[in-house]
Amino acid sequence: MGGSALYSLLGGLLGLFLGGWGWLLRTMLDGRFAANPSATLWVVAVVSIFICTGFLAWLLVQVPLLDLPLGQLVKNAALMFFGFFPRTLAAALVLLVYWGLTLLYMPYTIPVLLLFSFWLPVSAAVMILYPALDKAFKLEQTLAARRDAELDDYMADNDR
């Protein structure tokens, strides 16, 4: 199975998981799931969604910035989830608030989804997580060195 197929499979599984939990929360709020869901069910649902959202945020931020195999990306996401927990919490809350409000007011939020889709909350989450990713992988130094090397090559080609 190729790398892009693995990423597609992982994205599909995470999307299915988040969609299932979104459906569960929506039915719990509407009272269709049970007349009065227990507090334990609410806590388990919210904590599960938080864990999945925080993990997904770390995966999303790594894919365009790091050229690593899927197993290493998953390992990094798990380690950074706990290693930079305050940033994970903030990014996951941004995503959960946006997606939660979108699901809660679904018929009325369709124009918001058409305008902002998922790029707006994901961009905010990436801005929250990027400093931690830069600290762990020294991305700015790597990008600056790569840019300088490309400029040197360009200048050498133009001098000939």
ABEGO torsion letter per residue (X at the ends): XBAAAAAAAAAAAAAAAAAAAAAAAAAAAAGAABABBBAAAAAAAAAAAAAAAAAAAAAAAAAAABBBBAAAAAAAAAAAAAABAAAAAAAAAAAAAAAAAAAAAAAAAAAAAAAAEAAAAAAAAAAAAAAAAAAAAGAAAAAAAAAAAAAAAAAAAAAX
